[in-house]
Amino acid sequence: MDFRLSPAHQMIRDTARRFVDKELPRERVLEWVRNRVEPPREVFRKLGELGLYGFLIPAEYGGGDEADPVGLAVFVEQLARASSALATIYGRAAVICGPLVAAFGTAAQKDLVLPRVARGEVVLSLALTEPDAGSDAASIQTRAERQVDGSYLVRGAKTFITQAESADFQVLAARTEADRYRGITLFLLERPGAIPNVECRRIDTLGLSIAPTYGVSYSGVALAADSVIGSAGEGWKYLLHGLDMERFYHGAITTGASQAIVDEVVTYVKQRVQFGQPLGKLQAVRHKLADMQTSVDAARLLTYRAAHALQLQGSAPREASMAKLVGAETYMRVAHDGLQLLGGYGYSVESGLPMHFADAKLFEIGGGAMEIQRNIIAKAMGL
Ligand SMILES: Cc1cc2nc3c(=O)[nH]c(=O)nc-3n(C[C@H](O)[C@H](O)[C@H](O)COP(=O)(O)OP(=O)(O)OC[C@H]3O[C@@H](n4cnc5c(N)ncnc54)[C@H](O)[C@@H]3O)c2cc1C
C-alpha cells in the first residue's frame, strides 16, 4: 500500500495551490461573502482552462482519459482552502450534475452540457429537496404529468435549491408515477430561473452565502419530452449514483477547509506571545492542535479510500458516507476550536474563521445529514 501521491496528482495539487494563492486570496473571497454574491464566472472558467473540471467528464466531451476521483480529491482539497462554499459551486457542475448527465443523459443532453462543464463555463443546480421531503428524499411530491403529445407539465415546490436562479441548467427530480422509487424521473431544464412559471425566492442562510439557496415553485411548467434524463422512472437509481459521489466529495471539501484552518492556527500560535511565551509552547494548545491535525488526517485518509473505492467499483456508499461523516464533523470541530485558539482575532471576520464556522455547519446537514450517514454505514454493516 503506497500512500504517496503519484507525480500526476502532485502536479494537480501544485497547480491548484498556485491558483488558489493567486486568484483566491482571503480578502477577495471575504468580499463576496460580505456582499452575499456568487463568485464571478471567470474564476471557474480559469479552472476549466487549467483542465481542472474534467476529473469525472469523459474525454470525448473535454474531460480526462478516465474518471479520476483521487485527482478530484487532491484538487478540491486545495480549492476548499479558499472556501468550502466555492468548492460546492464547482461540485454541482463537475461532480454531481455533470457526471450524472454523462452517465445517464441522452446524446443531445451530453452534447449540450458536458463540453461547457469541462470548460468551467456553466453553473448547474440539483433540485431534489422539497418542503416535505428532506432526508426522506424518495417521498418527493412535485409532479410531472405526461401530456398526450409526450411532453410533461410540472407542478410542485422545491426548497434549498442552491443557485436555482443563476444556474444554466437544473437537474430536477419529479414524480411521474406513484411508486416510491420507480416513480421518480429526472429532467434537464435549461436556464431554469428564466422559465415561465418557475419562481425562485432566496432563503437567507447562516453560511454558504456565496452559493445562495432558493425555494422554487413550479406552477404548470411545460417540459418537452426530450428533457427527460435517461429513462422515465429511473431517476432514483441515477440519483443514488450522484449522491454517493457527492458524499465522497464532501469529504474532500471538508478535509481541505479543515487543513486550511489548522495551518492558519499553527502559524498564529507560533507568533502570538502571551505570558512571555508563544501560545504554541503551551501544552493545552499543542495538544488541541495535535488532535485537530490527527482528525484532519483521518478525514483525508477516509476520503482517499472512498476515492479509490469509487474508482474501482463505481459505487461505494459505506466508504463515501464515512468520508463525509468524519470530514464534516472534523470541519465543524476544527472551525470551533480554531476560532477559540485565535481568540478575539478569530472572532473578527477578517480572520476567515467566522466564514468557516458558518459554512462548516452546512456539511453536517446538506447532502444527507450526519444521522443519515450513520444510517447508511450501519446498513452496510448488516444492521
Ligand atoms: C444551504 C443548503 C443548501 C442546500 N442545497 C441543496 C440543493 O442544492 N439541492 C437539494 O436538493 N437540496 C439541497 N439542500 C437540502 C439538504 O440536502 C437537506 O437540508 C438535507 O437533506 C436534510 O433535509 P431536511 O433539511 O429536510 O432535514 P430533515 O429531513 O427534516 O431532518 C431534520 C433532522 O432530523 C434528522 N433525521 C431525519 N431522518 C432521520 C432518521 N431516519 N434517523 C435519524 N435522524 C433523522 C436529520 O438528520 C436532521 O438532523 C440544501 C440545504 C441547505 C441547508
The ligand as an SDF file (V2000), in Angstrom:
LIG
                    3D

 53 58  0  0  0  0  0  0  0  0999 V2000
  -27.5640   25.6860    2.4500 C   0  0  0  0  0  0  0  0  0  0  0  0
  -28.2360   24.4720    1.9140 C   0  0  0  0  0  0  0  0  0  0  0  0
  -28.0920   24.1350    0.5890 C   0  0  0  0  0  0  0  0  0  0  0  0
  -28.7560   23.0270    0.0550 C   0  0  0  0  0  0  0  0  0  0  0  0
  -28.6720   22.7720   -1.2860 N   0  0  0  0  0  0  0  0  0  0  0  0
  -29.4610   21.8150   -1.8140 C   0  0  0  0  0  0  0  0  0  0  0  0
  -29.5390   21.6460   -3.2390 C   0  0  0  0  0  0  0  0  0  0  0  0
  -28.8600   22.3380   -3.9950 O   0  0  0  0  0  0  0  0  0  0  0  0
  -30.4030   20.7260   -3.7380 N   0  0  0  0  0  0  0  0  0  0  0  0
  -31.1790   19.9500   -2.9310 C   0  0  0  0  0  0  0  0  0  0  0  0
  -31.9380   19.1430   -3.4630 O   0  0  0  0  0  0  0  0  0  0  0  0
  -31.1270   20.0730   -1.5800 N   0  0  0  0  0  0  0  0  0  0  0  0
  -30.3030   20.9900   -1.0100 C   0  0  0  0  0  0  0  0  0  0  0  0
  -30.2590   21.1550    0.3460 N   0  0  0  0  0  0  0  0  0  0  0  0
  -31.1310   20.3320    1.1950 C   0  0  0  0  0  0  0  0  0  0  0  0
  -30.3760   19.3350    2.0540 C   0  0  0  0  0  0  0  0  0  0  0  0
  -29.8900   18.2740    1.2940 O   0  0  0  0  0  0  0  0  0  0  0  0
  -31.3560   18.9100    3.1740 C   0  0  0  0  0  0  0  0  0  0  0  0
  -31.4570   20.0210    4.0450 O   0  0  0  0  0  0  0  0  0  0  0  0
  -30.8960   17.6850    3.9080 C   0  0  0  0  0  0  0  0  0  0  0  0
  -31.0010   16.5410    3.0980 O   0  0  0  0  0  0  0  0  0  0  0  0
  -31.7070   17.4560    5.2110 C   0  0  0  0  0  0  0  0  0  0  0  0
  -33.0750   17.5170    4.9620 O   0  0  0  0  0  0  0  0  0  0  0  0
  -34.0210   18.4680    5.8480 P   0  0  0  0  0  0  0  0  0  0  0  0
  -33.3760   19.7870    5.9420 O   0  0  0  0  0  0  0  0  0  0  0  0
  -35.3880   18.4080    5.2910 O   0  0  0  0  0  0  0  0  0  0  0  0
  -33.9990   17.8450    7.2930 O   0  0  0  0  0  0  0  0  0  0  0  0
  -34.9790   16.7030    7.8660 P   0  0  0  0  0  0  0  0  0  0  0  0
  -35.0060   15.5590    6.9310 O   0  0  0  0  0  0  0  0  0  0  0  0
  -36.2700   17.3150    8.2630 O   0  0  0  0  0  0  0  0  0  0  0  0
  -34.1770   16.2680    9.1590 O   0  0  0  0  0  0  0  0  0  0  0  0
  -34.1300   17.0500   10.3510 C   0  0  0  0  0  0  0  0  0  0  0  0
  -33.2300   16.3490   11.3560 C   0  0  0  0  0  0  0  0  0  0  0  0
  -33.7570   15.0360   11.6280 O   0  0  0  0  0  0  0  0  0  0  0  0
  -32.7760   14.0570   11.3750 C   0  0  0  0  0  0  0  0  0  0  0  0
  -33.3450   12.8460   10.7890 N   0  0  0  0  0  0  0  0  0  0  0  0
  -34.1670   12.7550    9.7180 C   0  0  0  0  0  0  0  0  0  0  0  0
  -34.4180   11.4670    9.4410 N   0  0  0  0  0  0  0  0  0  0  0  0
  -33.7360   10.7270   10.3410 C   0  0  0  0  0  0  0  0  0  0  0  0
  -33.5630    9.3270   10.5690 C   0  0  0  0  0  0  0  0  0  0  0  0
  -34.1750    8.4170    9.7790 N   0  0  0  0  0  0  0  0  0  0  0  0
  -32.7770    8.9170   11.5890 N   0  0  0  0  0  0  0  0  0  0  0  0
  -32.1530    9.8280   12.3860 C   0  0  0  0  0  0  0  0  0  0  0  0
  -32.2690   11.1720   12.2120 N   0  0  0  0  0  0  0  0  0  0  0  0
  -33.0400   11.6130   11.2050 C   0  0  0  0  0  0  0  0  0  0  0  0
  -31.8290   14.6960   10.3570 C   0  0  0  0  0  0  0  0  0  0  0  0
  -30.5700   14.0840   10.3720 O   0  0  0  0  0  0  0  0  0  0  0  0
  -31.8200   16.1250   10.8180 C   0  0  0  0  0  0  0  0  0  0  0  0
  -30.8590   16.2800   11.8450 O   0  0  0  0  0  0  0  0  0  0  0  0
  -29.5560   22.2200    0.9050 C   0  0  0  0  0  0  0  0  0  0  0  0
  -29.6560   22.5350    2.2650 C   0  0  0  0  0  0  0  0  0  0  0  0
  -29.0300   23.6420    2.7670 C   0  0  0  0  0  0  0  0  0  0  0  0
  -29.1950   23.9680    4.2260 C   0  0  0  0  0  0  0  0  0  0  0  0
  1  2  1  0
  2  3  1  0
  2 52  2  0
  3  4  2  0
  4  5  1  0
  4 50  1  0
  5  6  2  0
  6  7  1  0
  6 13  1  0
  7  8  2  0
  7  9  1  0
  9 10  1  0
 10 11  2  0
 10 12  1  0
 12 13  2  0
 13 14  1  0
 14 15  1  0
 14 50  1  0
 15 16  1  0
 16 17  1  0
 16 18  1  0
 18 19  1  0
 18 20  1  0
 20 21  1  0
 20 22  1  0
 22 23  1  0
 23 24  1  0
 24 25  2  0
 24 26  1  0
 24 27  1  0
 27 28  1  0
 28 29  2  0
 28 30  1  0
 28 31  1  0
 31 32  1  0
 32 33  1  0
 33 34  1  0
 33 48  1  0
 34 35  1  0
 35 36  1  0
 35 46  1  0
 36 37  1  0
 36 45  1  0
 37 38  2  0
 38 39  1  0
 39 40  1  0
 39 45  2  0
 40 41  1  0
 40 42  2  0
 42 43  1  0
 43 44  2  0
 44 45  1  0
 46 47  1  0
 46 48  1  0
 48 49  1  0
 50 51  2  0
 51 52  1  0
 52 53  1  0
M  END
$$$$
